[in-house]
Amino acid sequence: MKRKLIYWLTILTLLFNVNVVSANSKVDKNVELIKTAMNEILEKYYGENYKEIDEDVLYQAAMNGMFSVLDDYSEFYTKEELKEWLNDAEGNSFGLGVMVQKHDLGAIIQSVLSESGAEQVGIKEGDIITHVEKKSLAGMKLEEITNLIKGEEGTVVNITISRASQKLDFSVKRTLIKENPITSCLLSELTNDKQDDKTIYLYIDSFNNYTTKYFMEELNKYPIEDDWKILLDLEGNLGGLLEEALSVSSFFLDKGDEIVSLKDKAGNTVTYESKSSSNFNGGVVVLTNKYTASASEVVTAALRENNKAIVVGNNTFGKNCAQQTVTNGDKLNYKITLKEYTTPKGNSLLKQGFKPDYLFEEPTLIDDVKYKYYGDEESEDILAVKSMLKYLGYKVTDKSNKYDQATKNLVKEFQKSQNLWPEGILDYTTQRKINEVVYNKYAEDDAAFNKAVEVLRNFKEESKKLFK
C-alpha cells in the first residue's frame, strides 16, 4: 500500500439562505451607477463581440469583478458551479461507483462499490473502460476520464468495457457516491518491521460529510488497546467541513479541551471544545506538509497544543479563516470569508502555518518553466532554484530572489553533475532537470515519514521532552 497525497482545495463551509438588501444610501447610489453603465453597454456597445453581450453576461462579469478584490477564498458562482463545489466539499459525486487507475486503453477498474450502478449491470474488478459515449479514452488523463464518467444523478452513461478478449457495452445509471477520505493499515505493512504491529497508519485526505463515519469504521478494524499508537497523516489535506474536523479532534482529546475559536468582524467569538473524553490513550504523531490546510490545521493545532500529539513534517499552509456559502435563487450564489480562527493557545496561523516539532522543509519546485535567467535577474523562480540547490546539499548563502554570481557558480556545479553544458545559464533544460532531481530525491528520502515512525516508537520519551 502506498501513502497517497491528494491535493485538492476545500474550505470550511456552512450553507444558509439570505435576502440581499441595500445596506446604506452609498450602496444604493453605486447600484444605480452600475445599472446606468449596464444599460449604456446594452444599448450602445458595438465592439467585435457585441452579439454575445446580454444582461446575464454583464451581471456575471460585474459580480466576478467585485469578488476579485476580496481574499483568495471568497468567490462568486453560477448556480451550477456552486452545486459542483458543494458536492466536492461534502464528498458527494455521481458516477458508476468504481475505483479506477490509468491504463493505456483508458482506465482499469480496481474495485466496484456495493449497490452501485456498476455492480447492478455486472461490471467487474479488472475490467478496462475503453470508451465513454463511444469516445476513446486512450491517451486521456485520469481526471479527464473521471469527468466524462461523472454527471447528474439518475442520468445514464454508456461505456465500453474490455474484458479478456471481449468488448462489452453497458448503460449505467449514475448514482450517489459517498467518497471515503480515509485510508489505513498497520504501520508494519509500510515499514516491514514487526515492532510497528500495534501502530495504525491512518491517512485523511479531506474532511467531508463522511470523514467521521469512515474514520471510526477504519479504527474499528483493529483490536486497539492502551499500548497502540496512531500515525495520523494529514499531508495534502486541504481541509473541508469544520464539524468533521471537530469530531475527529474530539476522538483524541479530553472533555472540555479547546479545539478552535472563531471570531467574526463584530468581535463575536465562539470557542469549540471537545464534548467527550478521549477514546484513545496511545501515542499520536501528526504528519503535515505545506498542503495541510484549513480544517486539517485545526486538527493539527488542537492535538498538539493539548499535548495529545507530536507534529512532524513541514509548516502547514497557513489558512486561518472560515467561509460561509450564500445561495439565493439562480443568480446569487457565492462563498465569502466571515470568520477568522485561532488555536487553543490563541495563535493565528495566517500565512505562517503551524510549525512542527520536527521540521522537514520541502523544496519549492518551479511550477511553470517559461523564462531563462542569465545573471542578476530577480524572480520567484530564482528563490525556488536556491531552495532546491540547498535541499540537494549545495552551500547556498544568499536568501534573496536575485540570480547572484554565487548561485550561478552552484548552478554550474549542478549542470556539470548532470552532464549539462556548465555555463551557469538557467535555461529551460536546467530548470526542468533540477525539478526532476529534487522531486525524485524527496520521494525516495521520505525523511519526514521516517522521522514520524522513529518518534512514535519512542513516544513516551519524546513526549516528556516536548509536552509542557
C-alpha positions as CSV (number, residue, x, y, z in Angstrom):
1,M,0.0,0.0,0.0
2,K,1.4,3.4,-1.0
3,R,0.9,6.6,1.1
4,K,-1.1,9.0,-1.0
5,L,-1.1,12.8,-1.4
6,I,-4.2,14.2,-2.9
7,Y,-4.1,18.0,-3.3
8,W,-7.5,19.5,-3.7
9,L,-8.8,22.7,-2.4
10,T,-11.6,22.6,0.2
11,I,-12.6,25.2,2.8
12,L,-14.8,25.4,5.9
13,T,-18.4,25.5,4.7
14,L,-21.8,26.4,6.1
15,L,-24.9,26.8,4.0
16,F,-27.7,29.3,4.6
17,N,-30.2,31.4,2.6
18,V,-30.2,35.2,2.6
19,N,-32.2,38.0,1.2
20,V,-30.0,40.8,-0.1
21,V,-30.9,44.4,0.8
22,S,-29.1,47.7,0.4
23,A,-27.0,48.4,3.5
24,N,-27.0,52.1,3.1
25,S,-27.5,55.0,0.7
26,K,-23.9,54.8,-0.6
27,V,-24.6,51.3,-1.8
28,D,-27.9,52.4,-3.4
29,K,-26.1,55.1,-5.3
30,N,-23.4,52.7,-6.5
31,V,-26.0,50.2,-7.6
32,E,-27.7,53.0,-9.7
33,L,-24.4,53.8,-11.3
34,I,-23.8,50.2,-12.2
35,K,-27.3,49.9,-13.7
36,T,-26.6,53.0,-15.8
37,A,-23.4,51.6,-17.1
38,M,-25.0,48.2,-17.9
39,N,-27.9,49.9,-19.8
40,E,-25.4,52.1,-21.7
41,I,-23.4,49.0,-22.8
42,L,-26.5,47.1,-23.8
43,E,-27.9,50.0,-25.8
44,K,-24.8,51.3,-27.5
45,Y,-21.8,48.9,-27.3
46,Y,-20.8,47.9,-30.9
47,G,-17.5,46.1,-30.4
48,E,-16.4,42.8,-32.0
49,N,-18.3,40.6,-29.5
50,Y,-21.4,42.8,-29.1
51,K,-23.8,40.0,-30.1
52,E,-22.6,37.9,-27.2
53,I,-23.2,40.6,-24.6
54,D,-26.5,40.4,-22.7
55,E,-27.8,41.2,-19.2
56,D,-26.6,37.9,-17.8
57,V,-23.1,38.2,-19.2
58,L,-22.7,41.7,-17.7
59,Y,-24.1,40.6,-14.4
60,Q,-21.7,37.7,-14.2
61,A,-18.8,39.9,-15.1
62,A,-19.7,42.6,-12.5
63,M,-20.1,40.0,-9.7
64,N,-16.8,38.3,-10.6
65,G,-15.1,41.7,-10.6
66,M,-16.5,42.6,-7.2
67,F,-15.3,39.3,-5.6
68,S,-11.9,39.5,-7.3
69,V,-10.8,42.3,-4.8
70,L,-11.6,40.0,-1.8
71,D,-9.4,37.3,-0.4
72,D,-8.5,34.1,-2.3
73,Y,-11.3,32.1,-0.6
74,S,-14.2,34.4,-1.5
75,E,-15.7,33.6,-4.8
76,F,-18.9,34.2,-6.9
77,Y,-20.5,31.2,-8.6
78,T,-23.2,30.3,-11.1
79,K,-25.8,28.0,-9.7
80,E,-24.2,25.0,-11.5
81,E,-20.7,25.9,-10.2
82,L,-22.0,26.2,-6.7
83,K,-23.7,22.8,-6.8
84,E,-20.5,21.2,-8.1
85,W,-18.4,22.9,-5.5
86,L,-20.7,21.8,-2.7
87,N,-20.7,18.2,-3.9
88,D,-16.9,18.2,-3.9
89,A,-16.7,19.8,-0.4
90,E,-19.3,17.5,1.1
91,G,-17.8,14.4,-0.5
92,N,-20.6,13.6,-2.9
93,S,-20.3,12.7,-6.6
94,F,-22.5,10.9,-9.1
95,G,-21.0,8.2,-11.2
96,L,-20.6,4.4,-11.8
97,G,-19.4,3.5,-8.3
98,V,-16.0,2.3,-9.3
99,M,-12.4,3.0,-8.3
100,V,-10.1,3.3,-11.3
101,Q,-6.5,3.7,-12.2
102,K,-4.9,4.8,-15.5
103,H,-4.4,2.3,-18.2
104,D,-3.0,2.5,-21.8
105,L,-6.5,1.9,-23.2
106,G,-8.3,4.1,-20.7
107,A,-9.0,3.2,-17.1
108,I,-8.8,-0.1,-15.3
109,I,-11.3,-0.8,-12.5
110,Q,-9.7,-1.5,-9.2
111,S,-12.9,-2.1,-7.2
112,V,-16.7,-1.9,-7.5
113,L,-18.8,-0.4,-4.8
114,S,-21.7,-2.5,-3.5
115,E,-25.2,-1.4,-4.6
116,S,-23.7,0.9,-7.2
117,G,-24.9,1.3,-10.8
118,A,-21.7,-0.5,-11.9
119,E,-22.4,-3.5,-9.7
120,Q,-26.1,-3.7,-10.8
121,V,-25.2,-4.1,-14.5
122,G,-22.4,-6.6,-13.9
123,I,-19.2,-4.6,-14.2
124,K,-16.3,-6.3,-12.5
125,E,-12.9,-5.6,-11.0
126,G,-10.2,-5.8,-13.7
127,D,-12.5,-4.6,-16.4
128,I,-10.9,-1.8,-18.6
129,I,-13.1,1.1,-19.6
130,T,-12.0,2.0,-23.1
131,H,-14.9,4.3,-24.4
132,V,-17.4,6.7,-22.8
133,E,-20.3,7.6,-25.1
134,K,-18.3,5.9,-28.0
135,K,-15.3,8.3,-27.3
136,S,-12.0,6.6,-27.0
137,L,-10.2,7.1,-23.7
138,A,-6.7,6.1,-24.9
139,G,-4.2,8.7,-24.1
140,M,-6.5,10.7,-21.8
141,K,-5.5,11.8,-18.3
142,L,-7.3,10.1,-15.5
143,E,-9.0,13.3,-14.4
144,E,-10.4,13.7,-18.0
145,I,-11.8,10.2,-17.9
146,T,-13.5,10.6,-14.5
147,N,-15.0,13.9,-15.6
148,L,-16.6,12.0,-18.6
149,I,-18.0,9.3,-16.3
150,K,-19.4,11.7,-13.7
151,G,-22.7,13.6,-14.3
152,E,-26.1,14.4,-12.9
153,E,-27.7,11.8,-10.5
154,G,-30.1,9.4,-12.3
155,T,-28.7,10.1,-15.8
156,V,-27.3,7.2,-17.8
157,V,-23.7,7.0,-19.2
158,N,-22.8,4.5,-22.0
159,I,-19.4,2.8,-21.6
160,T,-17.4,0.1,-23.4
161,I,-15.5,-2.4,-21.4
162,S,-12.6,-4.6,-22.4
163,R,-12.8,-7.9,-20.5
164,A,-10.3,-10.6,-21.6
165,S,-10.9,-10.8,-25.3
166,Q,-14.4,-9.4,-25.1
167,K,-15.8,-6.0,-25.9
168,L,-18.8,-5.3,-23.8
169,D,-21.2,-2.3,-23.8
170,F,-23.0,-1.1,-20.7
171,S,-25.5,1.6,-20.0
172,V,-25.1,2.6,-16.3
173,K,-27.2,4.8,-14.2
174,R,-25.2,7.4,-12.2
175,T,-25.8,7.1,-8.5
176,L,-24.7,9.0,-5.4
177,I,-21.1,8.1,-4.4
178,K,-20.2,8.9,-0.9
179,E,-16.4,9.5,-1.1
180,N,-14.4,7.7,1.6
181,P,-11.5,10.0,2.5
182,I,-9.8,7.5,4.9
183,T,-7.1,5.0,4.2
184,S,-5.5,2.9,6.9
185,C,-3.2,-0.1,7.5
186,L,-0.9,-1.4,10.2
187,L,2.3,0.7,10.1
188,S,4.3,-2.5,9.9
189,E,2.9,-3.0,6.3
190,L,4.8,0.1,5.3
191,T,8.0,-0.4,7.4
192,N,8.2,-4.2,7.2
193,D,9.1,-4.1,10.9
194,K,7.2,-6.1,13.5
195,Q,7.7,-3.6,16.2
196,D,5.1,-1.4,14.3
197,D,2.4,-4.1,14.5
198,K,0.5,-2.1,17.1
199,T,0.7,1.2,15.3
200,I,-2.1,2.3,12.8
201,Y,-1.1,4.4,9.8
202,L,-4.2,6.5,9.1
203,Y,-4.4,8.9,6.2
204,I,-7.2,11.5,5.9
205,D,-7.3,13.3,2.5
206,S,-10.2,15.6,3.3
207,F,-12.9,16.4,5.9
208,N,-16.1,15.8,4.0
209,N,-19.5,14.7,5.3
210,Y,-18.3,11.1,5.7
211,T,-15.0,11.6,7.4
212,T,-16.0,10.7,10.9
213,K,-18.1,7.8,9.8
214,Y,-15.3,6.2,7.8
215,F,-12.7,7.3,10.4
216,M,-14.5,5.2,13.1
217,E,-15.1,2.3,10.7
218,E,-11.3,2.1,9.9
219,L,-10.3,2.2,13.6
220,N,-12.8,-0.4,14.5
221,K,-10.9,-2.9,12.2
222,Y,-8.1,-3.0,14.8
223,P,-8.1,-4.5,18.3
224,I,-6.9,-1.2,19.9
225,E,-5.5,-1.3,23.4
226,D,-3.7,1.3,25.5
227,D,-0.3,0.4,24.1
228,W,-1.4,1.1,20.5
229,K,-0.3,4.2,18.6
230,I,-1.5,6.1,15.5
231,L,0.4,7.9,12.8
232,L,-2.2,10.4,11.5
233,D,-1.2,11.5,8.1
234,L,-2.6,14.9,7.0
235,E,-0.2,15.6,4.2
236,G,-2.1,17.1,1.2
237,N,-5.3,17.5,3.2
238,L,-6.5,21.0,2.2
239,G,-9.4,21.0,4.6
240,G,-13.2,20.6,4.5
241,L,-16.1,20.7,6.9
242,L,-15.4,22.2,10.4
243,E,-17.8,19.9,12.2
244,E,-15.9,16.9,10.8
245,A,-12.6,18.3,12.0
246,L,-14.1,18.9,15.4
247,S,-15.4,15.3,15.6
248,V,-12.1,13.8,14.6
249,S,-10.2,16.0,17.1
250,S,-12.5,15.0,19.9
251,F,-11.6,11.4,19.4
252,F,-8.1,12.2,20.7
253,L,-9.0,14.9,23.3
254,D,-10.4,15.0,26.8
255,K,-13.8,16.5,27.5
256,G,-13.6,20.3,27.7
257,D,-10.3,20.5,25.8
258,E,-10.4,23.6,23.5
259,I,-10.2,22.8,19.8
260,V,-10.6,26.2,18.0
261,S,-12.0,29.7,18.4
262,L,-13.8,31.5,15.6
263,K,-14.3,35.3,15.6
264,D,-16.3,37.5,13.3
265,K,-15.9,41.1,12.2
266,A,-18.0,42.4,15.1
267,G,-15.7,40.7,17.6
268,N,-18.1,37.9,18.5
269,T,-16.2,34.8,19.4
270,V,-17.3,31.1,19.6
271,T,-15.0,28.6,21.1
272,Y,-15.4,24.9,20.3
273,E,-14.4,22.3,22.9
274,S,-14.3,18.5,22.9
275,K,-17.7,17.2,24.1
276,S,-16.5,13.8,25.2
277,S,-13.4,12.2,26.8
278,S,-10.7,10.7,24.7
279,N,-11.3,7.3,23.2
280,F,-7.6,6.8,22.6
281,N,-4.8,6.9,25.1
282,G,-1.8,5.8,23.0
283,G,0.9,7.9,21.3
284,V,-0.1,10.0,18.3
285,V,2.1,11.7,15.6
286,V,0.6,14.0,13.1
287,L,2.4,14.2,9.7
288,T,2.0,17.5,7.9
289,N,3.3,19.4,4.8
290,K,2.7,22.7,3.2
291,Y,-0.6,21.5,1.7
292,T,-2.0,20.7,5.1
293,A,-4.6,23.5,5.4
294,S,-7.7,24.8,6.9
295,A,-9.7,22.1,8.8
296,S,-6.6,19.9,8.9
297,E,-4.7,22.7,10.5
298,V,-7.4,22.9,13.1
299,V,-6.9,19.3,14.0
300,T,-3.1,19.5,14.0
301,A,-3.1,22.5,16.3
302,A,-5.8,21.1,18.6
303,L,-3.9,17.8,19.2
304,R,-0.5,19.4,19.6
305,E,-1.5,22.3,21.8
306,N,-3.4,20.0,24.1
307,N,-0.3,17.8,24.4
308,K,-2.0,14.8,22.7
309,A,0.2,14.5,19.6
310,I,3.7,15.4,18.3
311,V,3.8,17.0,14.9
312,V,6.4,16.0,12.2
313,G,6.8,17.4,8.7
314,N,6.7,20.8,7.0
315,N,4.9,24.0,8.1
316,T,1.3,23.8,7.3
317,F,-0.4,26.1,4.7
318,G,-1.5,29.0,7.0
319,K,-5.2,29.4,6.4
320,N,-6.9,30.9,9.4
321,C,-10.3,31.9,8.1
322,A,-13.7,30.3,7.5
323,Q,-16.2,30.9,4.8
324,Q,-20.0,30.7,4.5
325,T,-21.8,29.8,1.3
326,V,-24.7,32.0,0.3
327,T,-27.4,30.9,-2.1
328,N,-30.4,32.9,-3.1
329,G,-32.0,31.6,-6.3
330,D,-30.4,31.1,-9.6
331,K,-28.2,34.2,-9.8
332,L,-26.9,35.0,-6.3
333,N,-24.5,32.3,-5.2
334,Y,-21.2,32.8,-3.5
335,K,-18.9,32.0,-0.7
336,I,-17.4,34.7,1.5
337,T,-14.9,34.9,4.3
338,L,-16.7,35.8,7.5
339,K,-14.6,34.5,10.4
340,E,-11.0,34.0,11.5
341,Y,-9.9,31.4,13.8
342,T,-7.2,30.9,16.5
343,T,-5.7,27.8,18.0
344,P,-6.3,26.7,21.6
345,K,-3.3,28.8,22.7
346,G,-4.6,31.8,20.9
347,N,-2.3,31.7,17.9
348,S,-3.1,32.8,14.4
349,L,-1.8,30.6,11.6
350,L,-2.3,33.2,8.9
351,K,0.4,32.8,6.2
352,Q,2.9,31.2,8.7
353,G,1.0,27.9,9.3
354,F,1.6,25.6,12.2
355,K,5.3,24.8,12.8
356,P,6.0,21.1,13.5
357,D,8.1,19.9,16.5
358,Y,10.4,18.2,13.9
359,L,10.6,20.4,10.8
360,F,11.4,19.0,7.4
361,E,11.2,21.8,4.9
362,E,10.1,20.7,1.4
363,P,12.0,22.2,-1.5
364,T,10.0,24.6,-3.7
365,L,9.8,23.5,-7.3
366,I,9.3,25.8,-10.3
367,D,5.7,25.4,-11.2
368,D,5.9,26.7,-14.8
369,V,9.3,26.8,-16.5
370,K,8.9,29.7,-19.0
371,Y,11.9,32.1,-18.5
372,K,15.7,31.9,-18.9
373,Y,18.0,33.5,-16.4
374,Y,21.5,34.7,-17.4
375,G,22.5,36.6,-14.2
376,D,21.4,39.4,-11.9
377,E,17.7,38.9,-12.7
378,E,15.2,38.8,-9.8
379,S,12.4,36.2,-9.7
380,E,10.5,33.8,-7.5
381,D,11.9,31.1,-9.8
382,I,15.4,32.1,-8.6
383,L,14.2,31.6,-5.0
384,A,12.9,28.1,-6.0
385,V,16.3,27.2,-7.5
386,K,18.1,28.3,-4.4
387,S,15.7,26.2,-2.3
388,M,16.3,23.2,-4.4
389,L,20.0,23.6,-4.5
390,K,20.1,23.8,-0.7
391,Y,18.0,20.7,-0.5
392,L,20.5,18.9,-2.7
393,G,23.3,19.8,-0.4
394,Y,24.8,22.8,-2.1
395,K,26.0,25.6,0.2
396,V,23.5,28.3,-0.6
397,T,24.2,31.5,1.4
398,D,22.2,34.2,-0.4
399,K,18.5,34.3,0.5
400,S,17.3,37.0,-1.9
401,N,15.4,36.3,-5.2
402,K,18.4,37.6,-7.2
403,Y,20.4,35.4,-9.5
404,D,23.7,36.3,-8.0
405,Q,27.2,35.1,-9.0
406,A,27.5,32.7,-6.1
407,T,24.3,30.9,-7.1
408,K,25.3,30.9,-10.7
409,N,28.5,29.1,-9.7
410,L,26.4,26.5,-7.9
411,V,24.2,26.1,-11.0
412,K,27.4,25.4,-13.0
413,E,28.3,22.6,-10.5
414,F,24.8,21.1,-10.8
415,Q,24.9,21.3,-14.6
416,K,28.3,19.5,-14.6
417,S,27.0,16.8,-12.3
418,Q,24.1,16.1,-14.8
419,N,26.2,16.2,-17.9
420,L,24.7,19.5,-19.0
421,W,26.6,22.4,-20.5
422,P,28.1,24.1,-17.4
423,E,27.7,27.7,-18.4
424,G,25.6,28.8,-15.4
425,I,22.6,29.9,-17.5
426,L,19.3,28.8,-16.1
427,D,17.8,27.6,-19.3
428,Y,14.7,25.5,-19.7
429,T,16.6,22.2,-19.7
430,T,18.5,23.0,-16.5
431,Q,15.3,24.2,-14.6
432,R,13.4,21.0,-15.6
433,K,16.3,18.8,-14.7
434,I,16.7,20.4,-11.2
435,N,12.9,20.0,-10.7
436,E,13.2,16.3,-11.6
437,V,16.3,15.5,-9.5
438,V,14.8,17.2,-6.4
439,Y,11.4,15.6,-6.8
440,N,12.9,12.1,-7.2
441,K,15.1,12.7,-4.1
442,Y,12.3,13.9,-2.0
443,A,10.1,11.0,-3.0
444,E,12.9,8.5,-2.3
445,D,14.0,10.0,1.0
446,D,10.6,10.3,2.7
447,A,12.6,11.8,5.6
448,A,9.5,13.2,7.4
449,F,7.7,9.9,7.4
450,N,10.8,8.1,8.7
451,K,11.1,10.6,11.5
452,A,7.5,10.2,12.3
453,V,8.0,6.5,12.7
454,E,11.0,7.0,14.9
455,V,9.1,9.4,17.2
456,L,6.2,7.0,17.5
457,R,8.5,4.2,18.5
458,N,9.9,6.4,21.3
459,F,6.7,8.4,22.0
460,K,7.0,8.3,25.8
461,E,10.5,9.8,25.8
462,E,9.7,12.3,23.1
463,S,6.5,13.5,24.8
464,K,8.4,14.1,28.1
465,K,10.8,16.4,26.2
466,L,8.1,18.3,24.2
467,F,5.0,18.5,26.3
468,K,4.9,21.3,28.8
